[in-house]
Amino acid sequence: MTHRNFAPLLATLTAGALFSLGATANPAEASSGAEPEAKVETQAAPALTPFSATYSASMSKGIKLNGAGKRELSRQDNGTWLYRTEVDSFIADINESLVFRWNDGQVVPLRYRYELSGLMISDRKQAIDFDWQAGLATGHYRGEPFELKLKKGALDPLGYQMQLRQDMKAGKREMAYPVIDKGDYDEERFAVLENEQLRLNGHTLDTLKAEKVRDSDSKRKTLMWFTPSQDYLLVRLRQVEPDGSEYELRLKDADLRS
């Protein structure tokens, strides 16, 4: 049961797409669709910074898990960005990645892939391809194909996490995103709660604490801590499940590159 319940936390860490080797997709945004023409980045939009970070995980009562998660952002030769996450543990292996464009402060997703396999959980795969010129998103979830009309600012399960981080860097404190997941749209809402000092790896960090906004009757709670001194990197994630179980991710180390 503990193994099964930990899967959503792994998915939270990895919510993006499979690493796509040699991806060269670069469609133009639709003039009447969800995205404007590509713009040159300006000082008004916080710049993206490549990074690599690894996380450790624990469950209720401080039980350590024999696994680690890695998240990486890198710029590709064709001007697109690759955002990927890998989790390797005895519970589950997850590969997730997103190829996207960065247009004046906005993540423009192009190609999203997700694959999960492990013990005591069903294998899952999801793929989303964004055709901004045609104004359509196509893909499949658990073998079932889907097609959706693209909304303005539409994101994927990994892209909205990058957008959240960048919006916080831009000074926003309440955010909502239309996210395509499992063949349909969800609205993901977040709010920054407060500044908080966090003890991590023997150091005290000044962080911004944020929460995923859920319905008032929801018993699930997700809290995140971002550190402005490290380019608003996610340094801690804590999730409380309806049954009272708690799961946590903590940053082990990070490499920020300019």
C-alpha positions in Angstrom: 0.0 0.0 0.0 2.9 2.3 0.8 4.4 1.6 -2.6 1.2 2.3 -4.4 0.6 5.6 -2.6 4.2 6.9 -3.3 3.6 6.8 -7.1 1.7 10.2 -7.1 4.7 11.9 -5.5 7.1 10.5 -8.0 4.7 11.7 -10.7 4.7 15.2 -9.1 8.5 15.3 -9.3 8.5 14.2 -12.9 5.4 15.7 -14.4 6.7 16.2 -18.0 7.8 14.2 -21.0 10.2 11.5 -22.2 13.6 12.7 -23.3 13.3 13.0 -27.0 16.7 12.5 -28.7 17.4 14.8 -31.6 14.0 16.6 -31.4 14.0 19.4 -34.0 10.3 20.4 -33.9 9.9 24.1 -34.4 6.4 24.9 -35.6 5.2 28.5 -36.0 2.6 29.7 -33.5 -0.9 30.1 -34.9 -1.8 33.7 -35.5 -5.4 33.0 -34.5 -4.7 30.1 -32.2 -3.3 29.9 -28.7 0.1 31.5 -29.2 1.5 34.7 -30.7 4.4 35.0 -33.2 7.8 34.2 -31.7 9.3 37.2 -30.0 12.7 38.2 -29.0 13.2 37.8 -25.2 13.3 41.1 -23.4 14.5 42.1 -20.0 10.9 42.1 -18.7 10.8 38.3 -18.9 13.1 36.5 -16.5 15.7 34.5 -18.4 15.8 30.7 -18.3 18.9 29.3 -16.7 20.1 25.7 -17.4 20.4 23.5 -14.3 20.7 20.0 -13.0 19.3 19.0 -9.6 19.0 15.7 -7.7 16.4 15.0 -5.0 16.0 12.5 -2.2 12.6 11.1 -1.0 11.1 10.1 2.3 7.8 8.7 3.4 5.7 9.0 6.6 7.7 8.7 9.9 10.9 9.5 8.1 11.4 6.2 6.2 14.1 6.7 3.6 13.5 5.4 0.1 16.2 3.7 -1.9 15.9 6.0 -4.9 16.6 9.4 -6.3 15.1 11.8 -8.8 17.0 14.0 -11.2 15.7 17.1 -13.0 17.5 18.9 -15.8 17.0 21.9 -18.0 19.2 22.4 -21.1 19.2 24.5 -24.2 19.3 22.7 -27.5 21.3 23.6 -30.6 18.1 24.5 -32.6 17.1 27.1 -30.0 14.5 24.9 -28.2 14.8 23.8 -24.6 14.7 20.3 -23.1 13.3 19.8 -19.6 13.5 16.3 -18.3 13.1 14.3 -15.1 14.3 10.8 -14.3 13.4 8.7 -11.2 15.1 5.4 -10.5 13.9 3.5 -7.4 12.8 0.1 -6.3 9.2 1.4 -6.4 9.1 2.8 -9.9 11.2 4.1 -12.8 10.0 7.3 -14.5 11.2 9.0 -17.6 9.6 12.3 -18.5 10.6 15.2 -20.8 9.4 18.3 -22.5 10.8 20.0 -25.6 9.6 23.6 -25.6 10.2 27.1 -26.8 10.7 30.1 -24.5 8.8 33.1 -25.9 9.0 36.3 -23.9 8.3 34.8 -20.5 6.0 32.0 -21.8 6.6 28.3 -22.0 5.4 27.1 -25.5 5.3 23.3 -25.3 6.1 21.3 -28.5 6.6 17.6 -27.5 5.8 15.9 -24.2 6.5 12.3 -23.2 5.9 10.3 -20.0 6.6 6.7 -19.1 6.2 5.0 -15.7 6.9 1.4 -14.9 7.4 -0.4 -11.5 6.3 -2.7 -8.8 2.6 -2.9 -7.7 1.6 -0.2 -10.1 0.3 -0.2 -13.6 2.6 0.9 -16.4 1.6 4.3 -17.8 2.5 6.2 -20.9 1.4 9.5 -22.2 2.4 11.6 -25.2 1.3 15.0 -26.3 2.4 16.8 -29.5 1.5 20.5 -29.9 0.8 21.9 -33.4 0.5 25.6 -32.8 0.1 26.4 -36.5 -2.9 24.1 -36.7 -4.1 25.0 -33.2 -4.3 21.3 -32.2 -2.8 19.0 -29.6 -2.7 15.3 -30.4 -1.5 12.4 -28.4 -2.3 9.3 -26.4 -2.8 8.3 -22.8 -2.7 4.6 -21.8 -3.1 3.7 -25.5 -6.1 5.8 -26.1 -5.6 8.6 -28.7 -7.0 12.1 -28.2 -7.2 15.4 -30.0 -7.9 18.8 -28.4 -8.1 22.4 -29.7 -5.3 24.4 -28.2 -6.2 27.1 -25.8 -4.1 30.2 -25.3 -1.3 29.5 -22.9 -2.0 25.7 -22.9 0.7 23.7 -21.1 1.5 20.1 -20.3 2.1 18.4 -16.9 5.8 19.3 -16.9 5.6 22.7 -18.7 3.3 24.3 -16.1 5.9 23.6 -13.4 8.5 25.5 -15.3 6.0 28.3 -15.9 5.2 28.4 -12.2 8.9 28.9 -11.4 9.4 31.6 -14.0 6.2 33.4 -12.9 7.4 33.5 -9.3 10.7 35.0 -10.5 8.6 37.6 -12.3 6.9 38.5 -9.0 3.5 36.8 -9.5 1.9 35.4 -6.4 -1.3 33.8 -7.7 -1.2 31.7 -10.9 -3.6 29.5 -12.9 -2.7 27.4 -16.0 -4.7 25.4 -18.5 -2.9 22.0 -18.6 -3.5 19.2 -21.0 -3.3 15.9 -19.1 -4.8 12.4 -19.7 -6.6 13.6 -22.8 -8.4 16.7 -21.4 -7.8 20.1 -19.8 -7.3 20.7 -16.1 -6.9 24.1 -14.4 -3.8 24.0 -12.1 -3.9 26.9 -9.5 -1.1 28.0 -7.2 -0.6 30.6 -4.5 2.5 31.9 -2.8 1.9 31.8 1.0 4.9 33.3 2.7 8.6 33.8 3.0 10.1 31.0 5.2 13.5 30.0 6.3 14.3 26.3 5.6 17.1 24.2 7.0 18.5 22.0 4.2 21.8 20.1 3.9 23.2 21.9 6.9 22.4 25.4 5.6 19.6 27.8 6.3 17.9 29.1 3.1 15.4 31.9 2.6 12.6 30.4 0.5 9.2 31.2 -0.9 6.5 28.7 0.2 3.8 28.0 -2.3 0.7 25.8 -2.3 -1.3 24.0 -4.9 -4.8 25.4 -4.6 -7.5 22.7 -4.4 -11.2 22.6 -3.7 -12.2 23.4 -0.1 -13.3 19.8 0.6 -10.0 18.3 -0.7 -8.0 16.4 1.9 -4.9 16.3 -0.2 -2.3 19.0 0.3 0.8 19.9 -1.7 3.4 22.5 -0.5 6.5 23.6 -2.3 9.5 25.7 -1.3 11.6 27.7 -3.9 14.8 29.5 -3.1 15.3 32.9 -4.8 19.1 32.7 -4.1 19.3 29.7 -6.4 17.2 31.0 -9.3 14.0 29.9 -7.6 14.9 26.2 -7.7 12.5 23.8 -6.1 14.2 22.7 -2.9 11.5 20.9 -1.0 8.1 19.4 -1.8 5.7 18.0 0.8 2.5 16.1 0.0 -0.2 15.0 2.5 -2.6 12.3 1.3 -6.3 12.0 2.3 -5.3 9.0 4.6 -2.9 11.2 6.5 0.3 9.7 4.9 3.0 12.3 4.2 5.7 12.2 1.5 8.6 14.6 1.0 11.2 15.4 -1.6 14.3 17.4 -0.6 17.1 18.8 -2.8 20.4 17.0 -2.5 22.5 19.0 -4.8 22.2 21.3 -7.8 24.3 22.7 -10.6 23.2 26.1 -11.9 24.7 27.3 -15.2 24.5 30.7 -16.8 
